Amino acid sequence: MTALWRHELRIFLRQRIALPALLLMLALSAASVWAGLAEVSRQNAVIERIQPQQAEDHAAVAGHALRDRDPGNAAYYTFYATWDRPSSLAFAALGQRDVAPYLLRVRALALESQIHESENYNAELALPGRFDWAFVLTFLAPLILIVLLHDLFSAEREAGRLRLLRVMAHDRRGWWLRRIALRAGLLLAALIVPVVIGGLIGGAGLAILGLVGIAALYIGFWVLLCLLVSRFKLGSIANAATLAATWLVLTLVLPALALLLINAAVPVRQGVELTLAQREAVHGGWDKTKQETLQAFLNHYPQYRDTRPVEGGFHWKWYYAFQHLGDLSVAEQAAAYRSGLEARDAWTRRLAIVLPPLATQVTIHRLAETDLAAQLAYQDRIRTYHRQLREFYYPYIFDERPFGPEEFKAAPRWSE
């Protein structure tokens, strides 16, 4: 058996296109893994760098904003860093991390405008996408496989050897299976060896087996497609053209059409519109009476009903009250925006059932925790943390407690 495989390997490598195709696949996979690891390393470095800078900023705030022990100054001038570290598999599929923030500095002011300064997308449909391993697997590996398999039968038939091979082969089915398995297996090896090495470098452990399994299934799909086309007994050029057209339709045309249809079926207002609406509500707070603003705020925080009334000009109680009311004024819009994004994502997953390239992207991004769900989960954590910040400062602001360096140090810190 081993001798048969070695013989088949020698025959395969004698083909002029075989070794260059495999080396190209290996080079593309290695380059994408290297680029992914470099980007993940850069993101981790940014996250690490922000923490000492955060400490310096807080020290500067403590130096000037706390001179009069005023909590309003501290809450206004202090930025608190939040971050979302890349997972151990993020190097393989950057997904939302390429278009949405993974680090956000927030203040205890209105939050929605701070969150929605950038948009969220269906990374699986954002064609053609960043050059990462998921891109190489989804878009480039099928093309190289087509090069290796499009003439598997037709070349023998065109050379007049097919009938002779059928007569000489003791196990015709096994003989063809060896040829197919060898080509697909070598291509798969060239594709997955770099990502396995990258996973070991990134500390992914056994989680990398998920990517290997997805790659094997996806390559298997294209192998079956190549065999299906070969059954029509077309010429080698016709086989290649048919498979290339199929690749174009499955990987580019249909996902692009799906994107248009989903966007039309599930209209979603842009995040910048939500930001503008929230800012208009906040700016409108300056034109309302202090009593009206505070009464609306106290309906949500009745524990501060005994706070002393605000008189005269500017007061932090009034300011932070209408900041929070600005967020509440767009709560329904924010929920609708999120619901629209989730609906689009759900339709993407439904379409993935019938579009293997899309299913591959969706599954890899989920494993790598770089999909829309992961980004929305990060936003949820920011909202929870922002509420902790607000409610940390509120007792000092509304009960007018003194606020010094010790209190400032006790402010909530972001936890990973």
N, C-alpha and C positions, 0 to 999 in steps of 0.2 A: 504493500500500500504506500509506504513511504517513497519507494522508488518511482511509483506512478506520479505522486505529487511533485517530486523533484523533476521528473521529465516534463511535466506540465508547466512547471515554473520556468524551465529553460526555454521551452517553446514560447511562452508568454513574453519573456524578457528579450527574445530575439526581435520582437516587433519594435519598429522604430519609435512608436508613440508610447510604448508601455512605461519605460523607465522615466522619461521626461514627465509624463502625466502623474506618476506617483510622486516624483520629487516636487512637482509643482503643488500637489495636494499637501505634501508634508510642509513645504515652505509657507503656503498660505495659512495652514492651521497653526504652525509655530509663530508666524508673524502676528496673527490675531490674538493668540494667547499672550504673547509678549506685550502687545498693545494693551490688552485687558488688564494684565498684571500691573503694567506701568500706570494705568489710569486709577486702578484701585489703590496702588501705593501713593499716588498723588493725593487722592481724596483722604486717605488716612493721615497723610502728612499735614494736610490743611486742617483736619480735625484736631490733630495733636498740637499744631501751631496756635490754634485759636485759644486754647486753654490758658497758657501763660499770658497771652495778650489780654484775655478776659480779666485775669488777676490784676494786670497793670491798669486796665480801664477802671476797675472797681476801686483800686487804690487812689486813682486820680479823682474819682467821684467823691470818695470819702474825704479827700483833702479839701474840696471846695464846696460840695453840696451839703455837707453835714455841719458846716460851721454854725448855723443857726438851729441845728437839730430839727430840721424840717423834713418830715417824711415825704412830702410832695415833691421836693427837689430831688431826693434820692430816687424815687420811683420814676420821675421824668427823665433824668439824665442817665440812668443805668440801663445798659443793654445786657441781656442774659442770653448766652449762646445755647442753642439746641443743635443737635446733630444726629444723623442717621448713618451709622457705620455700614460700609458694604459687607455683605455676607461673604462667606468663604468661596462661594461660587459666582459672585458678581462679576469676576473677571471674564467669565464666559459669555455673559449676556448683560450688558449695562442697562438696557431698557430705559425705564423712567429716570434713572440716575443721570442720563445724558441730557435730559431736557427739563428736569424739575430739581429744585434745590435740595441738597442733602445736608446743608448747614444753614441755619437761620437764626439771626440774633433778634430777639423780641424785647419789647418794653411792656410795662404794665398799662399801656394805652390800648385803644381800640385795636383788635387783633386781625380782623378780616383783611384789612388793607395790607397788613404785614405778610399774611399768608399768600394772598392771591396776586402777588406781583409777577408771577410767572404762570404759564398755562400747563395743563396736564393733557397728555395725549395717549392714544392707544399705540404703544411702542411697536406692537406686532404689525400695525398697519402703516406706520410712518416709513414709507419706502424711500430709498432703499435701506436706510438705517446706517448706524455706525459700523465700522469695520471691526467686528468682534467675532468670537468663535461661532456664535449663533448665526451670524450672517454667512460665514463661510460654509457652515453645515447646510443651511437652508437654501442658499442661492448658488454657491459655487461647486459644492461637492456633487450635486446631480449632473452638472455639465461635464465634469471630468468622468463621472461614471458612464455617461452617454458616449463619450469618446472611446471608452474601453469596451463597451458592450454592444454598440450599435451594429457592428459588423460581425458579431460572434458567429452567426450562422450564414449570413449572406456572403461574407468573404470566402468561406469554404465553397459555397455554391457557385459563386462567380469564378472561382479558380478551377472548378470542375473536380474538387476533391470530396465533396459531401457524400456522394454515393459510395465512394471507395472507403471513406471513414466509417460509414454505417455498416459496411460489410465486414471490415476488419475488426471493429470494436466488439469485444465479448460482452460488455455491459454498456450499451449505448447511453442509457439514462445516467448511469454513474459517471461515464466519461464526460458528458456535457455538464453534469452537476459539478464535477471537479473544476472544469474550466470556469464556470460561472462563479463558484465559491472562491476560487483563487483570486480572480480579478476583484470581486467585491470585497473579499477579506483583506487583500493588500491595500485597497483604497481606504477601507475602514480603519485599518491599522495606522496608515499615514495620517488619518484624520484625528484619531483619538489618542495616539501616543503623546502628542504635545499637550493636549488638555488634561490628560492624567498627570503628566509631570507638573503642569501648572497647578492642578488641584493639590498635589503634594506640597508644592512650594507655598500655596496659599492656605494650607492647613484644612483642606476640605474633608480629608479622611474618606470614609466609605461613601459620603454623599456624592462623590464624583461618579460612582457607579450609575447614578440616575442619568447623568449626561451620556454615559457610554450606552446605556440601554436605549435612550431616545435616538441616538445616532444610529444604532444598529437597526432599529425599527424603520427609521426614515430611509436609510440606504436600502433596506429590504423592500420598501415600497417602490423605490425607483428601479430596483432590479426586476421586480415583477412587471413594472410598466414597460421596461425594455424587452422583456420576454414576450409580453403581450403584443407589442408592435412587430416583433420578429415573426410572429405567427402569420402575419399577412403576406409573408414571403416577398417583400419589396426588396429593391436593391439597397446597397449600403448607403448611398447618398440619400435615397428616399427615407430610409430608416432614420438617419441622422437628422434630416429636415423635420420629420414628423415628431421625433422626440424633442428637438429644440423648440418647435412650436408648442408642444405640450408643456414643456418647462416654462416658456414665456407666459402661457395662459395661467398655469397653476400658481406660479410664484409672483407674478407681477400684475397681470391684467385683472384676474378675479379678485385678489386682495384690494387692488386700487378701486375697483367697482364697488366692492363691499364697503370700503371706507366712505365712498360717496353716498351709498344707500343708507348706511347707518347714520351718517351725519344729517341726512335729509329726514330720516324717520324719527330720529331722536335729537331735535334741536336743543342746543345747550348754549346759553349766553356765555360770552367770554368772561374769564375771571377778572379781567381789567374793568369790565362793566360793574361787576360786584364791588370792586375796590373803589371806583368812582362814586357809586351809590352810597357806600359806607362813609366815604370822606365828606360827601355832601351833607349827610345826616349829622356828622360830627361838627362840621363848620356851621350848620344851622343851629347847633346848640348855643352858639355865642349870642344868637338873637332872641333866645327864650329867656324868660325870667328865671332867676335862681330858684325861687320857690317852686315853680312849675317843674323844673328839671329835677330838683331834689325829691319832690313828691313822687315823680315817676320812678326814680331810682329806688326810693325807700319801699315802693311796692314789691320790689324784688329782693331787697335786703332790709326787712322790717326790724332786724336787731339793732339798727342804727337810728331808729325813730326818735330816740332821746337826744340825738346830737344837737348841739347848739345851732340856732338858726344862723344863716349866712347873711351878713349885712355889708353894705358898702360895695367896694369894687371887686376885684378878682379874688377868688378863694379856691384852694385846691379841692375842697369838697365838691364844689359846683363843677370844676373841670373834670375830675375823674368820674363824676356821675354822668355827664353827657358823653364822655368817652365810651363808657359801658353801654349807654343807651344807643350809641351809634352802632355798636355790634348787634344789639337786639333788634334794631330797626331793619337789618338786612338778614336776620336769622332765617326767614322763609326763603329768601333768594339763595342764601348759602346752601340750605338743605336741598333746594331744587337743582342747584348747580351740581352738587355732589350726586344727587339721585340720577341726573342726566349722564354724568360720567360713568356711574356704575351700570346704568342701562346700556350704554354703548359697549362697555366692557363685557356685559353679559351676552349681547348680540355677537360680539367678536368670538366669544367662546362657543356659541351655538354654531357659527359658521365654520369654526375650526373642526367640527365633526366631519364636514365634507371636504375640507381643504387641508390635506396633510401638511403642506408647508406652514400654514397658519397655525395648525395644531402643534407643530414642532416649536414654533416661536413662543406660543402661549405657555406651553409646558415648561420650556427652558427658563423663561422669565419668572414663572412661579417658583421653580426650584431655586433659582438664583435670588429670589425675593427682590426683584427689580421691576415688578409689574405695578399696575395701578393700585391694586389692593395694598401693596407694601407702602406706596407713597401716601395713600389715604390714612393708613395706620400711623405713619409718622405725623401727619397733620393732627390726628386725634391725640397723639401724645403731646404735641405742642399745645393744643387747646387745654388739655388737662393741666399742663405745667403753667400755662398762662393764667388759668383760674387760681392756681395755688399762689402765684405771685400777687395777683390782684387782692386776693383775700388775706394775704400776709400783710399788705400795706394798708388795707381798709381800716382796721382797728386803730392804727396810729393816725390816719388822716381824719376819720370821722369822729373818733373819740378824743382827738387832739392830744394824743400821748407824745411825750418827748421821744425823739428818735436819734440815737447816737451810733457810734461805731459798732458797739456790741450788737445792737439790734440789726444794723446793716449786715453784719456777718451772718446773722441767723436767717437771712432770706433763703428761700428754697433754691437748691441747685439742681441742674438737669442731671438725671441719672439714665445710664444706658440700659 
